[in-house]
Amino acid sequence: MKKSDCVKLGNTNMQFVAFGKGSKKLVVLPGLSDGLATVKGKARILSVPYKNFLKEYTVYMFSRKDDMPDGYSIRDMADDQAAAMRSLGLEKACVLGVSQGGMIAQCMAIDHPELVEKLVLAVTAPNANEIVTSAVTEWIGMASRGEHTALILDTAEKTYSNEYLEKNRKYFPALAKLTKPSSYDRFMINAEAILDFDVRSELPKIGCPTLIIAGSDDKTVGTDAAGELNRSIKGSELYVYEGLGHGLYEEASDFYSKVFEFCNR
């Protein structure tokens, strides 16, 4: 089963894709790139990395809701995500949050623990630390000036390993032309929410099994964030990919196998 659909939230919708045929549930929350393009219509291509899951799991990948008000916070996003899951009958699921999606996932595990069976936090942070703030502030500036190519190139430089960049840097300008949105409003609301995020004092409330995955060279959230999460979430596990950064979920060939093993343990 592969489908693209939406769930009603008040006067707007939340887009999602679903794939797989298993009775177990995995909910995936993507990062800030969701502010440039939602998951709508992308079920087939987004399912590719999850091939190991498709027999035992049904995987749901959600975008943020279509219409987001000014001042929409990470915690608001988590509340809406919980409402969407309940509306779809997803009363208990493994949750994989990537980057900004990991921030939303932390709030879900804190405020809606009954929905989160297991938690995987990938390349994320418990607050807008100096490195997060610097990167996101730069991106907000580029977006406000309409500098889309610069935004995509800087994002890539802060995401991928040097080896990956050497092989693929020449393709990024063409990618920029294909991904320019009609408006940056959605991106700006998502990005500004990151700058106000801080749940460090609440992390001990997370009681579900938790796996934290990080890269040793993360130029977007820094290298200390994962350790802070690990120290504050009791019983959590930490795995660090040496030499990789914020894009390790694309570069590490065993990333999805690690998530699958943890969810199935």
Phi and psi in degrees as GROMACS dihedral restraints (atoms count N, CA, C in turn):
[ dihedral_restraints ]
;  ai    aj    ak    al  type     phi  dphi    fc
    3     4     5     6     1  -136.3    20    10
    4     5     6     7     1   122.7    20    10
    6     7     8     9     1  -147.4    20    10
    7     8     9    10     1   155.3    20    10
    9    10    11    12     1  -117.3    20    10
   10    11    12    13     1   128.9    20    10
   12    13    14    15     1  -151.5    20    10
   13    14    15    16     1  -174.7    20    10
   15    16    17    18     1  -146.0    20    10
   16    17    18    19     1   160.1    20    10
   18    19    20    21     1  -122.5    20    10
   19    20    21    22     1   139.5    20    10
   21    22    23    24     1   -76.0    20    10
   22    23    24    25     1   130.7    20    10
   24    25    26    27     1  -131.8    20    10
   25    26    27    28     1   100.4    20    10
   27    28    29    30     1    61.2    20    10
   28    29    30    31     1  -121.9    20    10
   30    31    32    33     1   -98.9    20    10
   31    32    33    34     1    16.8    20    10
   33    34    35    36     1  -140.5    20    10
   34    35    36    37     1  -175.7    20    10
   36    37    38    39     1  -124.1    20    10
   37    38    39    40     1   157.4    20    10
   39    40    41    42     1  -116.6    20    10
   40    41    42    43     1   120.3    20    10
   42    43    44    45     1   -77.2    20    10
   43    44    45    46     1   144.4    20    10
   45    46    47    48     1  -151.0    20    10
   46    47    48    49     1   159.4    20    10
   48    49    50    51     1  -120.7    20    10
   49    50    51    52     1   151.7    20    10
   51    52    53    54     1  -136.9    20    10
   52    53    54    55     1   141.6    20    10
   54    55    56    57     1  -152.3    20    10
   55    56    57    58     1   153.6    20    10
   57    58    59    60     1   107.5    20    10
   58    59    60    61     1   171.2    20    10
   60    61    62    63     1  -136.1    20    10
   61    62    63    64     1    12.8    20    10
   63    64    65    66     1   -87.2    20    10
   64    65    66    67     1   163.9    20    10
   66    67    68    69     1   -81.8    20    10
   67    68    69    70     1   -21.2    20    10
   69    70    71    72     1   -76.0    20    10
   70    71    72    73     1   155.4    20    10
   72    73    74    75     1  -122.7    20    10
   73    74    75    76     1   133.9    20    10
   75    76    77    78     1  -124.0    20    10
   76    77    78    79     1   124.5    20    10
   78    79    80    81     1  -105.5    20    10
   79    80    81    82     1   128.2    20    10
   81    82    83    84     1  -116.0    20    10
   82    83    84    85     1   129.9    20    10
   84    85    86    87     1  -117.5    20    10
   85    86    87    88     1   111.2    20    10
   87    88    89    90     1   -78.1    20    10
   88    89    90    91     1   176.6    20    10
   90    91    92    93     1   -89.5    20    10
   91    92    93    94     1  -157.4    20    10
   93    94    95    96     1   -63.9    20    10
   94    95    96    97     1   -22.7    20    10
   96    97    98    99     1   -57.7    20    10
   97    98    99   100     1   -20.9    20    10
   99   100   101   102     1   -62.2    20    10
  100   101   102   103     1   -20.1    20    10
  102   103   104   105     1   -72.6    20    10
  103   104   105   106     1   -17.2    20    10
  105   106   107   108     1   -96.8    20    10
  106   107   108   109     1   -32.6    20    10
  108   109   110   111     1  -157.5    20    10
  109   110   111   112     1   133.0    20    10
  111   112   113   114     1   -82.1    20    10
  112   113   114   115     1   178.4    20    10
  114   115   116   117     1   -81.9    20    10
  115   116   117   118     1    -4.9    20    10
  117   118   119   120     1   -52.0    20    10
  118   119   120   121     1   126.7    20    10
  120   121   122   123     1    77.4    20    10
  121   122   123   124     1     8.2    20    10
  123   124   125   126     1  -113.1    20    10
  124   125   126   127     1    22.0    20    10
  126   127   128   129     1   -56.4    20    10
  127   128   129   130     1   -44.5    20    10
  129   130   131   132     1   -64.1    20    10
  130   131   132   133     1   -50.2    20    10
  132   133   134   135     1   -70.3    20    10
  133   134   135   136     1   -35.3    20    10
  135   136   137   138     1   -72.3    20    10
  136   137   138   139     1   -20.6    20    10
  138   139   140   141     1   -76.5    20    10
  139   140   141   142     1   -18.8    20    10
  141   142   143   144     1   -55.5    20    10
  142   143   144   145     1   -48.4    20    10
  144   145   146   147     1   -67.9    20    10
  145   146   147   148     1   -13.6    20    10
  147   148   149   150     1  -100.8    20    10
  148   149   150   151     1    23.9    20    10
  150   151   152   153     1   -58.4    20    10
  151   152   153   154     1   -32.3    20    10
  153   154   155   156     1   -69.6    20    10
  154   155   156   157     1   -20.1    20    10
  156   157   158   159     1   -87.0    20    10
  157   158   159   160     1   -22.5    20    10
  159   160   161   162     1   -66.4    20    10
  160   161   162   163     1   -22.5    20    10
  162   163   164   165     1   -80.8    20    10
  163   164   165   166     1   -41.3    20    10
  165   166   167   168     1   -96.6    20    10
  166   167   168   169     1   -21.9    20    10
  168   169   170   171     1  -121.0    20    10
  169   170   171   172     1   154.8    20    10
  171   172   173   174     1  -107.4    20    10
  172   173   174   175     1   123.1    20    10
  174   175   176   177     1  -100.9    20    10
  175   176   177   178     1   129.5    20    10
  177   178   179   180     1  -116.0    20    10
  178   179   180   181     1   123.0    20    10
  180   181   182   183     1  -114.1    20    10
  181   182   183   184     1   123.7    20    10
  183   184   185   186     1  -109.5    20    10
  184   185   186   187     1   144.3    20    10
  186   187   188   189     1   -92.2    20    10
  187   188   189   190     1   168.9    20    10
  189   190   191   192     1   -67.2    20    10
  190   191   192   193     1   163.5    20    10
  192   193   194   195     1   -65.9    20    10
  193   194   195   196     1   157.9    20    10
  195   196   197   198     1   -61.5    20    10
  196   197   198   199     1   -49.9    20    10
  198   199   200   201     1  -107.2    20    10
  199   200   201   202     1   113.3    20    10
  201   202   203   204     1  -112.2    20    10
  202   203   204   205     1   129.9    20    10
  204   205   206   207     1   -75.3    20    10
  205   206   207   208     1   159.7    20    10
  207   208   209   210     1   -59.8    20    10
  208   209   210   211     1   141.4    20    10
  210   211   212   213     1    79.7    20    10
  211   212   213   214     1    10.8    20    10
  213   214   215   216     1   -65.7    20    10
  214   215   216   217     1   118.4    20    10
  216   217   218   219     1   -97.5    20    10
  217   218   219   220     1   167.7    20    10
  219   220   221   222     1   -58.4    20    10
  220   221   222   223     1   -40.8    20    10
  222   223   224   225     1   -64.9    20    10
  223   224   225   226     1   -39.1    20    10
  225   226   227   228     1   -60.7    20    10
  226   227   228   229     1   -41.7    20    10
  228   229   230   231     1   -60.9    20    10
  229   230   231   232     1   -41.2    20    10
  231   232   233   234     1   -65.9    20    10
  232   233   234   235     1   -40.6    20    10
  234   235   236   237     1   -63.2    20    10
  235   236   237   238     1   -42.4    20    10
  237   238   239   240     1   -68.1    20    10
  238   239   240   241     1   -36.0    20    10
  240   241   242   243     1   -63.5    20    10
  241   242   243   244     1   -41.8    20    10
  243   244   245   246     1   -62.6    20    10
  244   245   246   247     1   -42.0    20    10
  246   247   248   249     1   -63.1    20    10
  247   248   249   250     1   -39.7    20    10
  249   250   251   252     1   -65.5    20    10
  250   251   252   253     1   -42.3    20    10
  252   253   254   255     1   -62.3    20    10
  253   254   255   256     1   -44.0    20    10
  255   256   257   258     1   -63.7    20    10
  256   257   258   259     1   -39.4    20    10
  258   259   260   261     1   -61.8    20    10
  259   260   261   262     1   -32.3    20    10
  261   262   263   264     1   -91.5    20    10
  262   263   264   265     1     2.0    20    10
  264   265   266   267     1    77.8    20    10
  265   266   267   268     1    20.9    20    10
  267   268   269   270     1   -91.5    20    10
  268   269   270   271     1    79.1    20    10
  270   271   272   273     1   -81.1    20    10
  271   272   273   274     1   -14.3    20    10
  273   274   275   276     1  -158.2    20    10
  274   275   276   277     1   125.1    20    10
  276   277   278   279     1  -151.8    20    10
  277   278   279   280     1   155.2    20    10
  279   280   281   282     1   -74.7    20    10
  280   281   282   283     1   139.0    20    10
  282   283   284   285     1  -122.1    20    10
  283   284   285   286     1   124.5    20    10
  285   286   287   288     1  -110.8    20    10
  286   287   288   289     1   114.7    20    10
  288   289   290   291     1  -112.6    20    10
  289   290   291   292     1   126.8    20    10
  291   292   293   294     1  -110.9    20    10
  292   293   294   295     1   123.7    20    10
  294   295   296   297     1    57.1    20    10
  295   296   297   298     1  -117.3    20    10
  297   298   299   300     1   -60.4    20    10
  298   299   300   301     1   -33.8    20    10
  300   301   302   303     1   -60.6    20    10
  301   302   303   304     1   -30.8    20    10
  303   304   305   306     1   -69.4    20    10
  304   305   306   307     1   -30.7    20    10
  306   307   308   309     1   -67.7    20    10
  307   308   309   310     1   -43.7    20    10
  309   310   311   312     1   -62.0    20    10
  310   311   312   313     1   -42.3    20    10
  312   313   314   315     1   -62.3    20    10
  313   314   315   316     1   -36.8    20    10
  315   316   317   318     1   -61.3    20    10
  316   317   318   319     1   -45.3    20    10
  318   319   320   321     1   -64.0    20    10
  319   320   321   322     1   -36.1    20    10
  321   322   323   324     1   -63.4    20    10
  322   323   324   325     1   -44.9    20    10
  324   325   326   327     1   -66.9    20    10
  325   326   327   328     1   -27.9    20    10
  327   328   329   330     1   -79.7    20    10
  328   329   330   331     1   -47.2    20    10
  330   331   332   333     1   -95.1    20    10
  331   332   333   334     1   -23.9    20    10
  333   334   335   336     1  -133.3    20    10
  334   335   336   337     1    56.2    20    10
  336   337   338   339     1   -62.0    20    10
  337   338   339   340     1   -24.9    20    10
  339   340   341   342     1   -66.2    20    10
  340   341   342   343     1   -17.8    20    10
  342   343   344   345     1   -91.6    20    10
  343   344   345   346     1   -17.8    20    10
  345   346   347   348     1  -108.0    20    10
  346   347   348   349     1   107.6    20    10
  348   349   350   351     1   -77.7    20    10
  349   350   351   352     1   -48.2    20    10
  351   352   353   354     1  -139.8    20    10
  352   353   354   355     1   154.1    20    10
  354   355   356   357     1  -127.4    20    10
  355   356   357   358     1   129.2    20    10
  357   358   359   360     1  -119.4    20    10
  358   359   360   361     1   119.0    20    10
  360   361   362   363     1  -110.1    20    10
  361   362   363   364     1   111.1    20    10
  363   364   365   366     1  -111.8    20    10
  364   365   366   367     1   131.5    20    10
  366   367   368   369     1    41.7    20    10
  367   368   369   370     1    54.7    20    10
  369   370   371   372     1  -133.6    20    10
  370   371   372   373     1   179.9    20    10
  372   373   374   375     1  -143.4    20    10
  373   374   375   376     1   157.3    20    10
  375   376   377   378     1   -86.2    20    10
  376   377   378   379     1    -2.4    20    10
  378   379   380   381     1  -163.9    20    10
  379   380   381   382     1   170.7    20    10
  381   382   383   384     1   -83.0    20    10
  382   383   384   385     1    81.9    20    10
  384   385   386   387     1   -70.7    20    10
  385   386   387   388     1  -178.6    20    10
  387   388   389   390     1   -59.8    20    10
  388   389   390   391     1   -39.8    20    10
  390   391   392   393     1   -70.2    20    10
  391   392   393   394     1   -43.8    20    10
  393   394   395   396     1   -59.6    20    10
  394   395   396   397     1   -48.9    20    10
  396   397   398   399     1   -61.1    20    10
  397   398   399   400     1   -42.2    20    10
  399   400   401   402     1   -62.7    20    10
  400   401   402   403     1   -48.3    20    10
  402   403   404   405     1   -63.8    20    10
  403   404   405   406     1   -49.5    20    10
  405   406   407   408     1   -67.8    20    10
  406   407   408   409     1   -37.9    20    10
  408   409   410   411     1   -62.6    20    10
  409   410   411   412     1   -40.7    20    10
  411   412   413   414     1   -61.9    20    10
  412   413   414   415     1   -42.8    20    10
  414   415   416   417     1   -67.4    20    10
  415   416   417   418     1   -37.7    20    10
  417   418   419   420     1   -61.7    20    10
  418   419   420   421     1   -42.1    20    10
  420   421   422   423     1   -61.9    20    10
  421   422   423   424     1   -45.1    20    10
  423   424   425   426     1   -62.7    20    10
  424   425   426   427     1   -44.1    20    10
  426   427   428   429     1   -64.3    20    10
  427   428   429   430     1   -41.2    20    10
  429   430   431   432     1   -64.6    20    10
  430   431   432   433     1   -27.1    20    10
  432   433   434   435     1   -93.1    20    10
  433   434   435   436     1    -0.5    20    10
  435   436   437   438     1    72.1    20    10
  436   437   438   439     1    23.3    20    10
  438   439   440   441     1   -89.0    20    10
  439   440   441   442     1    73.9    20    10
  441   442   443   444     1   -68.8    20    10
  442   443   444   445     1   -43.8    20    10
  444   445   446   447     1   -61.3    20    10
  445   446   447   448     1   -43.0    20    10
  447   448   449   450     1   -62.4    20    10
  448   449   450   451     1   -38.4    20    10
  450   451   452   453     1   -62.8    20    10
  451   452   453   454     1   -47.3    20    10
  453   454   455   456     1   -66.4    20    10
  454   455   456   457     1   -41.4    20    10
  456   457   458   459     1   -66.6    20    10
  457   458   459   460     1   -42.6    20    10
  459   460   461   462     1   -68.3    20    10
  460   461   462   463     1   -38.5    20    10
  462   463   464   465     1   -60.0    20    10
  463   464   465   466     1   -44.4    20    10
  465   466   467   468     1   -62.4    20    10
  466   467   468   469     1   -43.4    20    10
  468   469   470   471     1   -62.7    20    10
  469   470   471   472     1   -31.7    20    10
  471   472   473   474     1   -90.8    20    10
  472   473   474   475     1    -1.5    20    10
  474   475   476   477     1  -107.6    20    10
  475   476   477   478     1   -44.8    20    10
  477   478   479   480     1  -101.8    20    10
  478   479   480   481     1   160.3    20    10
  480   481   482   483     1   -71.2    20    10
  481   482   483   484     1   160.9    20    10
  483   484   485   486     1   -59.3    20    10
  484   485   486   487     1   -39.1    20    10
  486   487   488   489     1   -62.1    20    10
  487   488   489   490     1   -44.6    20    10
  489   490   491   492     1   -64.7    20    10
  490   491   492   493     1   -42.1    20    10
  492   493   494   495     1   -63.2    20    10
  493   494   495   496     1   -41.2    20    10
  495   496   497   498     1   -60.7    20    10
  496   497   498   499     1   -35.7    20    10
  498   499   500   501     1   -79.3    20    10
  499   500   501   502     1   -31.0    20    10
  501   502   503   504     1  -121.6    20    10
  502   503   504   505     1    -3.5    20    10
  504   505   506   507     1   -56.0    20    10
  505   506   507   508     1   -34.3    20    10
  507   508   509   510     1   -67.0    20    10
  508   509   510   511     1   -18.6    20    10
  510   511   512   513     1   -88.8    20    10
  511   512   513   514     1   -14.7    20    10
  513   514   515   516     1   -65.4    20    10
  514   515   516   517     1   -38.4    20    10
  516   517   518   519     1   -59.9    20    10
  517   518   519   520     1   -38.9    20    10
  519   520   521   522     1   -66.7    20    10
  520   521   522   523     1   -39.2    20    10
  522   523   524   525     1   -61.2    20    10
  523   524   525   526     1   -39.2    20    10
  525   526   527   528     1   -59.6    20    10
  526   527   528   529     1   -41.1    20    10
  528   529   530   531     1   -63.4    20    10
  529   530   531   532     1   -29.5    20    10
  531   532   533   534     1   -86.0    20    10
  532   533   534   535     1   -14.0    20    10
  534   535   536   537     1  -115.7    20    10
  535   536   537   538     1     6.2    20    10
  537   538   539   540     1   -69.1    20    10
  538   539   540   541     1   123.0    20    10
  540   541   542   543     1   -80.6    20    10
  541   542   543   544     1   163.0    20    10
  543   544   545   546     1   -71.9    20    10
  544   545   546   547     1   -25.0    20    10
  546   547   548   549     1  -147.3    20    10
  547   548   549   550     1   148.2    20    10
  549   550   551   552     1   -98.0    20    10
  550   551   552   553     1     7.7    20    10
  552   553   554   555     1   -56.1    20    10
  553   554   555   556     1   -46.0    20    10
  555   556   557   558     1   -63.9    20    10
  556   557   558   559     1   -43.6    20    10
  558   559   560   561     1   -61.6    20    10
  559   560   561   562     1   -44.1    20    10
  561   562   563   564     1   -63.9    20    10
  562   563   564   565     1   -41.6    20    10
  564   565   566   567     1   -64.0    20    10
  565   566   567   568     1   -43.9    20    10
  567   568   569   570     1   -61.2    20    10
  568   569   570   571     1   -46.5    20    10
  570   571   572   573     1   -65.8    20    10
  571   572   573   574     1   -44.0    20    10
  573   574   575   576     1   -64.5    20    10
  574   575   576   577     1   -30.4    20    10
  576   577   578   579     1   -63.5    20    10
  577   578   579   580     1   -34.5    20    10
  579   580   581   582     1   -62.4    20    10
  580   581   582   583     1   -40.0    20    10
  582   583   584   585     1   -64.8    20    10
  583   584   585   586     1   -23.2    20    10
  585   586   587   588     1   -98.8    20    10
  586   587   588   589     1     5.1    20    10
  588   589   590   591     1   -84.5    20    10
  589   590   591   592     1   132.5    20    10
  591   592   593   594     1  -165.0    20    10
  592   593   594   595     1   107.8    20    10
  594   595   596   597     1  -120.5    20    10
  595   596   597   598     1    22.3    20    10
  597   598   599   600     1   -56.2    20    10
  598   599   600   601     1   -41.2    20    10
  600   601   602   603     1   -72.2    20    10
  601   602   603   604     1   -15.0    20    10
  603   604   605   606     1  -102.6    20    10
  604   605   606   607     1    -6.6    20    10
  606   607   608   609     1   -57.4    20    10
  607   608   609   610     1   -34.6    20    10
  609   610   611   612     1   -62.1    20    10
  610   611   612   613     1   -14.2    20    10
  612   613   614   615     1   -73.8    20    10
  613   614   615   616     1   -17.5    20    10
  615   616   617   618     1   -73.8    20    10
  616   617   618   619     1   117.7    20    10
  618   619   620   621     1  -114.2    20    10
  619   620   621   622     1    -6.7    20    10
  621   622   623   624     1   -81.5    20    10
  622   623   624   625     1   158.8    20    10
  624   625   626   627     1   -55.5    20    10
  625   626   627   628     1   132.4    20    10
  627   628   629   630     1  -134.0    20    10
  628   629   630   631     1   132.2    20    10
  630   631   632   633     1  -114.7    20    10
  631   632   633   634     1   127.4    20    10
  633   634   635   636     1  -109.7    20    10
  634   635   636   637     1   127.0    20    10
  636   637   638   639     1  -120.8    20    10
  637   638   639   640     1   128.9    20    10
  639   640   641   642     1  -141.3    20    10
  640   641   642   643     1   166.2    20    10
  642   643   644   645     1  -111.4    20    10
  643   644   645   646     1   148.1    20    10
  645   646   647   648     1   -74.2    20    10
  646   647   648   649     1   -10.2    20    10
  648   649   650   651     1  -131.8    20    10
  649   650   651   652     1    48.7    20    10
  651   652   653   654     1   -83.6    20    10
  652   653   654   655     1   112.9    20    10
  654   655   656   657     1   -91.9    20    10
  655   656   657   658     1     3.0    20    10
  657   658   659   660     1  -104.0    20    10
  658   659   660   661     1   -43.8    20    10
  660   661   662   663     1  -112.6    20    10
  661   662   663   664     1    -5.1    20    10
  663   664   665   666     1    85.7    20    10
  664   665   666   667     1   177.1    20    10
  666   667   668   669     1  -102.1    20    10
  667   668   669   670     1    -5.5    20    10
  669   670   671   672     1   -95.3    20    10
  670   671   672   673     1   -18.6    20    10
  672   673   674   675     1   -61.7    20    10
  673   674   675   676     1   -43.3    20    10
  675   676   677   678     1   -63.7    20    10
  676   677   678   679     1   -41.1    20    10
  678   679   680   681     1   -64.2    20    10
  679   680   681   682     1   -36.9    20    10
  681   682   683   684     1   -64.8    20    10
  682   683   684   685     1   -42.3    20    10
  684   685   686   687     1   -61.0    20    10
  685   686   687   688     1   -46.1    20    10
  687   688   689   690     1   -62.5    20    10
  688   689   690   691     1   -41.4    20    10
  690   691   692   693     1   -69.6    20    10
  691   692   693   694     1   -30.6    20    10
  693   694   695   696     1   -92.7    20    10
  694   695   696   697     1   -22.5    20    10
  696   697   698   699     1   -99.5    20    10
  697   698   699   700     1   107.0    20    10
  699   700   701   702     1   -59.2    20    10
  700   701   702   703     1   130.6    20    10
  702   703   704   705     1    77.7    20    10
  703   704   705   706     1     3.4    20    10
  705   706   707   708     1   -71.4    20    10
  706   707   708   709     1   156.1    20    10
  708   709   710   711     1  -109.1    20    10
  709   710   711   712     1   146.8    20    10
  711   712   713   714     1  -126.9    20    10
  712   713   714   715     1   129.3    20    10
  714   715   716   717     1  -125.9    20    10
  715   716   717   718     1   127.3    20    10
  717   718   719   720     1  -115.3    20    10
  718   719   720   721     1   126.5    20    10
  720   721   722   723     1   -86.5    20    10
  721   722   723   724     1   115.0    20    10
  723   724   725   726     1   -71.0    20    10
  724   725   726   727     1   133.1    20    10
  726   727   728   729     1    84.9    20    10
  727   728   729   730     1    -5.6    20    10
  729   730   731   732     1  -109.0    20    10
  730   731   732   733     1   163.9    20    10
  732   733   734   735     1  -125.5    20    10
  733   734   735   736     1  -139.7    20    10
  735   736   737   738     1   -67.4    20    10
  736   737   738   739     1   -21.4    20    10
  738   739   740   741     1   -97.7    20    10
  739   740   741   742     1    23.8    20    10
  741   742   743   744     1   -61.1    20    10
  742   743   744   745     1   -26.9    20    10
  744   745   746   747     1   -67.3    20    10
  745   746   747   748     1   -17.4    20    10
  747   748   749   750     1   -96.8    20    10
  748   749   750   751     1   -32.4    20    10
  750   751   752   753     1   -90.6    20    10
  751   752   753   754     1   -34.0    20    10
  753   754   755   756     1   -81.1    20    10
  754   755   756   757     1   119.1    20    10
  756   757   758   759     1   -66.3    20    10
  757   758   759   760     1   -21.5    20    10
  759   760   761   762     1  -106.5    20    10
  760   761   762   763     1    12.3    20    10
  762   763   764   765     1   -57.7    20    10
  763   764   765   766     1   -51.8    20    10
  765   766   767   768     1   -71.2    20    10
  766   767   768   769     1   -26.7    20    10
  768   769   770   771     1   -66.9    20    10
  769   770   771   772     1   -38.5    20    10
  771   772   773   774     1   -65.3    20    10
  772   773   774   775     1   -41.3    20    10
  774   775   776   777     1   -64.1    20    10
  775   776   777   778     1   -43.2    20    10
  777   778   779   780     1   -62.7    20    10
  778   779   780   781     1   -45.2    20    10
  780   781   782   783     1   -62.4    20    10
  781   782   783   784     1   -41.3    20    10
  783   784   785   786     1   -66.6    20    10
  784   785   786   787     1   -44.6    20    10
  786   787   788   789     1   -64.8    20    10
  787   788   789   790     1   -32.3    20    10
  789   790   791   792     1   -90.1    20    10
  790   791   792   793     1    -7.5    20    10
